[in-house]
Amino acid sequence: MYKPQKGEESVGERYDVAVIGTGPAGLSAAITLKIRNKSILLFGSKNLSEKVGKAHEINNYLGLPAIKGEDLANRFAEHLKQMEIDITEDAITSVYAMGEYYTVQTRTNEMYEATAVILATGVDFGKPYPGEEQFLGRGVSYCATCDAPLYKKKRVAIIGFSPKEEAEAEFMAEVAAEVYYIPVYKEPVSLGNQIQVVRDVPVSIEGEKKAERLLLKERELAVDGIFILRESVSPSRLVPGLSVEENHVAVNRRMETNLKGCFACGDIVGPPYQYIKSAGEGNVAALAAVSYLDQKKKEQKEKADQ
Ligand SMILES: Cc1cc2nc3c(=O)[nH]c(=O)nc-3n(C[C@H](O)[C@H](O)[C@H](O)COP(=O)(O)OP(=O)(O)OC[C@H]3O[C@@H](n4cnc5c(N)ncnc54)[C@H](O)[C@@H]3O)c2cc1C
């Protein structure tokens, strides 16, 4: 997988802040940044967050008693529309600290640059499979679009966590010799005949120097590559070098992480898992990012004046 290196030339336009996540935390951050006239990129889904849209009835969101999740999601979407905030519908697979800025890489292998980053991806990243982290970059990948060329005429297994990953399997089948697709969801799978759908439960990944076998509950698949396509990536895998405590991103009261210019808010930083707490932290993270940008500008001006 291509990884940008510090000191490498930038890829083009640089935004002030990249906000990752379209739940209450990310949306609140994006709105505050927009009010403060910052240029933003907001990554996530036009359906916003499943955790909002699917909630039956919400009774503790200030000013909106007994609101259905779907109605709250519609209110959020209306708010974004009024403020002319667009959502880039793509999942982020990696965030690289480049020194003066961050490069974010998407599932579709696009690269974007921003001076600061706000992580608001929620808490649903699940546990990695045994062997997953050990073989990451050595036969295990999270991005079919990025890494498919490495598996030309080879055998690959794809573990898909939602039906939208089926498109990735179709794409992989154009390149690889054999594709196994293991859906980790109940909906029916609709894929071409060249893909073997395996209804089984992934257990672990094994190999010597690289991943060689995917162990399932009922059988074993000998493969050259294993793609694990989840929407969410655990924070430490998303941002190399990020400090994580008990599976949550460690932050201070300004929502600053251990990496300068990288902030986090919402469920990703820990309980209580609540809408209003997430939205409040999104606001704090955005204002801290604004201070960071102002400080950076000041330093640049002082340097230029010397
Ligand atoms: C059924 C249910 C009912 C609930 N009821 C209540 C309630 O009544 N009151 C209450 O206060 N709380 C309730 N909660 C908890 C509440 O949903 C969460 O605390 C809140 O949604 C957290 O907001 P968040 O923005 O941190 O994360 P989320 O809402 O989880 O949003 C995370 C966002 O990040 C996006 N994302 C994830 N990974 C990536 C990636 N790699 N790239 C780009 N985008 C990504 C997701 O698509 C999503 O948009 C409920 C939760 C559930 C599941």
The ligand as a Gaussian input file, in Angstrom:
#p B3LYP/6-31G(d) Opt

LIG

0 1
 C      -29.947000       2.030000      18.928000
 C      -29.245000       3.153000      19.653000
 C      -29.967000       4.055000      20.394000
 C      -29.328000       5.097000      21.066000
 N      -30.064000       5.943000      21.803000
 C      -29.482000       6.980000      22.418000
 C      -30.277000       7.939000      23.145000
 O      -31.505000       7.810000      23.274000
 N      -29.631000       8.989000      23.702000
 C      -28.271000       9.201000      23.570000
 O      -27.769000      10.209000      24.057000
 N      -27.506000       8.287000      22.891000
 C      -28.063000       7.199000      22.337000
 N      -27.278000       6.312000      21.638000
 C      -25.807000       6.522000      21.579000
 C      -25.439000       7.465000      20.400000
 O      -25.932000       6.880000      19.252000
 C      -23.930000       7.664000      20.255000
 O      -23.359000       8.037000      21.492000
 C      -23.629000       8.754000      19.200000
 O      -24.217000       8.453000      17.961000
 C      -22.121000       8.921000      19.039000
 O      -21.879000       9.917000      18.099000
 P      -20.482000       9.977000      17.303000
 O      -20.617000      11.131000      16.362000
 O      -19.360000       9.949000      18.249000
 O      -20.404000       8.597000      16.528000
 P      -21.415000       7.883000      15.524000
 O      -22.812000       8.395000      15.668000
 O      -21.186000       6.426000      15.724000
 O      -20.898000       8.342000      14.101000
 C      -19.684000       7.886000      13.594000
 C      -19.604000       8.320000      12.144000
 O      -18.317000       8.044000      11.617000
 C      -18.446000       7.468000      10.329000
 N      -17.230000       6.687000      10.099000
 C      -16.768000       5.636000      10.814000
 N      -15.590000       5.223000      10.337000
 C      -15.296000       6.045000       9.296000
 C      -14.206000       6.123000       8.386000
 N      -13.162000       5.265000       8.473000
 N      -14.230000       7.071000       7.438000
 C      -15.274000       7.956000       7.342000
 N      -16.330000       7.924000       8.178000
 C      -16.334000       6.978000       9.139000
 C      -19.732000       6.662000      10.404000
 O      -20.265000       6.447000       9.118000
 C      -20.585000       7.635000      11.200000
 O      -21.088000       8.617000      10.331000
 C      -27.902000       5.246000      20.971000
 C      -27.179000       4.321000      20.228000
 C      -27.821000       3.292000      19.578000
 C      -26.997000       2.304000      18.776000

